[in-house]
Amino acid sequence: MGKLDGKVAIVTGSTSGMGRETAYLFAKEGAKVVVTGRNEARAKAVVEKIKADGGEAIYVIADTTDLKSPQKIFDATMEAYGTVDILMNNAGMLSLAQFATCTADEFLTAINVNVTSAMLLSQLVAPIMKEKGNCHIINVASIVGWAAHWGFVAYVTSKHAMVGLTKAMANELAPEIHVNGICPGAIRTAMLDSVGGEDAFGPMIARTALKRVGEGSEIASVALFLATNDSSFVDGQLIRVDGGVDV
Ligand SMILES: NC(=O)c1ccc[n+]([C@@H]2O[C@H](COP(=O)([O-])OP(=O)(O)OC[C@H]3O[C@@H](n4cnc5c(N)ncnc54)[C@H](OP(=O)(O)O)[C@@H]3O)[C@@H](O)[C@H]2O)c1
């Protein structure tokens, strides 16, 4: 018996990285999974693997720079499965713009992709989850939602906002919906590769107790904890999964 038998889980940004690992784990634990992202070939491959392994999933192609995309994800979920129990707001983009030169467009794009779309999708699923009870929303922030670490103003601001969103939602949606967040440190994904991979993270690794980067599967296992009653007295929390940065 799986820990998520009979559950429906939306995992945004599950065409790669930690979202994909979470989609695989949730499906292995019995959830019907809604995979989202922009890249159709990768979305299809994730769904095919889940099905080949005996699970159930659909994919929805949705670019979250478009604030109508949460509605598209919600509608596809309802059409396929008629309900939703778990939402992991994981889709995110890195913005390397520095404070002095960041344009309004760059700033708002990062905010919309990393936070606004998560808020809007949560608003859509919340009434169903409130009625059902025992539901879970998991927001993926970052250790830069905790402290800046770098001067990437739009990214850092968006991840701090994700922390605030998690706390505000937890207060408003309890007790039927538990809302928690994960603050990953450096995790080996396409996003990490886009800024030079593990080699570029030497200084960060030096400040990390475990002296290594993390794997997407190490985020997925914490997401599973937050998606089940194993975390029944955990609410409004941001769990750092960073190998012990600056401890
Ligand atoms: N890797 C790290 O070290 C690290 C650390 C802290 C926090 N995070 C956060 O973890 C989350 C997952 O990132 P990752 O590291 O797993 O990176 P990743 O492998 O690049 O995955 C990012 C996911 O988000 C989706 N996505 C990005 N922009 C999108 C958009 N405009 N519309 C829809 N989907 C979009 C991507 O889908 P498509 O490519 O198909 O569009 C992909 O599935 C992000 O929120 C990121 O900020 C990562």
The ligand as a MOL file (V3000), in Angstrom:
LIG
                    3D

  0  0  0     0  0            999 V3000
M  V30 BEGIN CTAB
M  V30 COUNTS 48 52 0 0 0
M  V30 BEGIN ATOM
M  V30 1 N 18.3180 23.7890 -7.9250 0
M  V30 2 C 18.5330 24.5430 -6.8850 0
M  V30 3 O 19.6860 24.6290 -6.3940 0
M  V30 4 C 17.4010 25.2920 -6.2150 0
M  V30 5 C 17.6450 25.8810 -4.9820 0
M  V30 6 C 16.6330 26.5470 -4.3170 0
M  V30 7 C 15.3620 26.5940 -4.8780 0
M  V30 8 N 15.1300 26.0150 -6.1050 0 CHG=1
M  V30 9 C 13.7690 26.0870 -6.6100 0
M  V30 10 O 13.3120 24.7740 -6.8800 0
M  V30 11 C 12.2910 24.8100 -7.8680 0
M  V30 12 C 12.5760 23.7480 -8.9200 0
M  V30 13 O 13.7800 24.0670 -9.5890 0
M  V30 14 P 14.8420 22.9870 -10.0900 0
M  V30 15 O 16.1040 23.2790 -9.4340 0
M  V30 16 O 14.2530 21.6270 -10.0140 0 CHG=-1
M  V30 17 O 15.0250 23.4950 -11.5800 0
M  V30 18 P 14.6780 22.8970 -13.0070 0
M  V30 19 O 15.1960 21.5170 -13.1470 0
M  V30 20 O 15.1220 23.9320 -13.9570 0
M  V30 21 O 13.0780 22.8170 -12.9730 0
M  V30 22 C 12.2800 23.9630 -13.0260 0
M  V30 23 C 10.8660 23.5270 -13.3710 0
M  V30 24 O 10.0370 24.6960 -13.4080 0
M  V30 25 C 9.4020 24.7740 -14.6700 0
M  V30 26 N 9.2820 26.1560 -15.1040 0
M  V30 27 C 10.2560 27.1090 -15.1430 0
M  V30 28 N 9.7810 28.2470 -15.6570 0
M  V30 29 C 8.4820 28.0050 -15.9580 0
M  V30 30 C 7.4530 28.7780 -16.5470 0
M  V30 31 N 7.6340 30.0330 -16.9500 0
M  V30 32 N 6.2340 28.2010 -16.7130 0
M  V30 33 C 6.0260 26.9330 -16.3270 0
M  V30 34 N 6.9580 26.1330 -15.7860 0
M  V30 35 C 8.1690 26.6770 -15.6110 0
M  V30 36 C 10.2850 23.9790 -15.6060 0
M  V30 37 O 9.4970 23.4540 -16.6700 0
M  V30 38 P 9.8370 23.6680 -18.2410 0
M  V30 39 O 11.3280 23.7200 -18.3670 0
M  V30 40 O 9.1900 22.4970 -18.8880 0
M  V30 41 O 9.1570 24.9370 -18.5480 0
M  V30 42 C 10.7900 22.8550 -14.7320 0
M  V30 43 O 9.8730 21.7880 -14.6930 0
M  V30 44 C 12.2630 26.2470 -8.3740 0
M  V30 45 O 11.2000 26.9400 -7.7700 0
M  V30 46 C 13.6040 26.8070 -7.9130 0
M  V30 47 O 13.5600 28.2060 -7.7650 0
M  V30 48 C 16.1220 25.3790 -6.7750 0
M  V30 END ATOM
M  V30 BEGIN BOND
M  V30 1 1 1 2
M  V30 2 2 2 3
M  V30 3 1 2 4
M  V30 4 1 4 5
M  V30 5 2 4 48
M  V30 6 2 5 6
M  V30 7 1 6 7
M  V30 8 2 7 8
M  V30 9 1 8 9
M  V30 10 1 8 48
M  V30 11 1 9 10
M  V30 12 1 9 46
M  V30 13 1 10 11
M  V30 14 1 11 12
M  V30 15 1 11 44
M  V30 16 1 12 13
M  V30 17 1 13 14
M  V30 18 2 14 15
M  V30 19 1 14 16
M  V30 20 1 14 17
M  V30 21 1 17 18
M  V30 22 2 18 19
M  V30 23 1 18 20
M  V30 24 1 18 21
M  V30 25 1 21 22
M  V30 26 1 22 23
M  V30 27 1 23 24
M  V30 28 1 23 42
M  V30 29 1 24 25
M  V30 30 1 25 26
M  V30 31 1 25 36
M  V30 32 1 26 27
M  V30 33 1 26 35
M  V30 34 2 27 28
M  V30 35 1 28 29
M  V30 36 1 29 30
M  V30 37 2 29 35
M  V30 38 1 30 31
M  V30 39 2 30 32
M  V30 40 1 32 33
M  V30 41 2 33 34
M  V30 42 1 34 35
M  V30 43 1 36 37
M  V30 44 1 36 42
M  V30 45 1 37 38
M  V30 46 2 38 39
M  V30 47 1 38 40
M  V30 48 1 38 41
M  V30 49 1 42 43
M  V30 50 1 44 45
M  V30 51 1 44 46
M  V30 52 1 46 47
M  V30 END BOND
M  V30 END CTAB
M  END
